[in-house]
Amino acid sequence: MRLGVLDVGSNTVHLLVVDAHPGACPLPAHSHKAELRLAQLLDDDGAIGPQGVDRLISVIKEALQAAEDKGAEEVLPFATSAVREARNADDVLARVRTETGVELQVLTGSEEARLTFLAARRWFGWSAGKLLVLDIGGGSLEVAYGIDEEPDAAASLPLGAGRLTAGWLPGDPPDPEDVRSLRRHVRTEIARTVGEFSRFGTPDHVVATSKTFKQLARIAGAARSAEGLYVQRELKRESLEGWVPRLAAMTERERAELPGVSEGRAGQLLAGALVAEAALDLFGVERVEICPWALREGVILRRLDHMESV
């Protein structure tokens, strides 16, 4: 069957259409995305304003039309931290439901981490052993660890690249003291969770997902996306540590000129790099392998598992 998954994230609203059936690898058929940056549209009270909701509804309608055009039999809609944490989340969900017919499933942070872990486990297989999975989104950082398809530990921290950029790095280029303050904040937050994972022992394989990690790996020398999904890509902590001060000294426009960095994500790249560097350091990781699959694929895989069981 042809499935669509509609991801209302903190940065983008992304529709991914795949051809899939239980027991087979989902094959991408179409991708439709719009940058919305919901995490940056929250007002001082933490609510998504009327214009932001109007834009969200418009983008969802466009995505539904794209899914229909591509013949998707079912669309799996979900939302992550930006909607989850909005003070007026219930009102937003009600308007979306009334005006589009879409019942957005709001994932908890733990669910995000667990579904992303499932996707990574299926991608790398059982031979990868104990997996540690890191995922930097627009609104949150997810961490999961385990040897099965369900992780033994999962955590979600409010350390997304978009959230941190909006709240901590107003300058372009950012003020060095702001960068230092953010660095301290990020490391304090991550350090609080390390013990929850370290009690399970050293992972056999460390994996990173998300656009942020992919872009950081690319500027550090990883293969271009045009070379395909099956080319191994990695990011070394040593390379990342060298890039952080360089990114801090650049303007947003200068970052956008780096290989693999999109104009829409360039402003968030420094905050994402600070989170990535802190996570690798505090978890004692020298390198991570980039996983092409992440949350959207996890949602699809869970749906296929459910189909197979009924």
C-alpha angles and dihedrals in degrees: 000000000000112000130187125204117199112203115193098193136171093262107024145012103229128186114196117188117197138177106232148154132175113288095018134097111260108244117211112239104168141000126201122177141167127191109236104154094207091174088065095045096069114117125224090278093053096253129130105244125232093260091051092051091047090052092047092053092048092051093047090052090052091050092049090052090050090050091051092047090053093049100248110175094200136014120209107205123194140160131210138199102323093059094032092058100037111117090226096043094131092053092047092050091048093052092047090050094047098045101036106020089235118137101205113210107217108214121213118232090253091052090051091052094046096048092047089050090052090053092050092047092052091047097051099029133212093304089073089073118195108014129205109194125194123190125179113196132173094270107020149019116233123201125184134172134186151112098236132053089269111061122237090221132019131176138176121203128189091245104114118150095238095046093049094045092052094045103037113019111053097151129086102237092018122243110261091232090054089052091051092048092051092047090055092047094050094048093048092052095047094044090060091063102040094088092056089063104031092066088071092061135240115331119237093217132019118206133187127198135180137072092276094059092042092054093046090051091049095053088047090058107274120147120279119259088244089070090071143252097284099060109105112243127185141175120215121209091226091058092046092051088055093050099048097074090043092053090047091057094049130089119234090256092053091051090051089061092060117105113275096004115126121216091239093055099038094092092055098045097092094052089047091050091052090052093046093048092049093047094050092046098045094044090048095241122155097187141004129206116226114238116209091208124070141146099330092052090047090056090050093047092050090051091050091049089053091051091052093051097053 
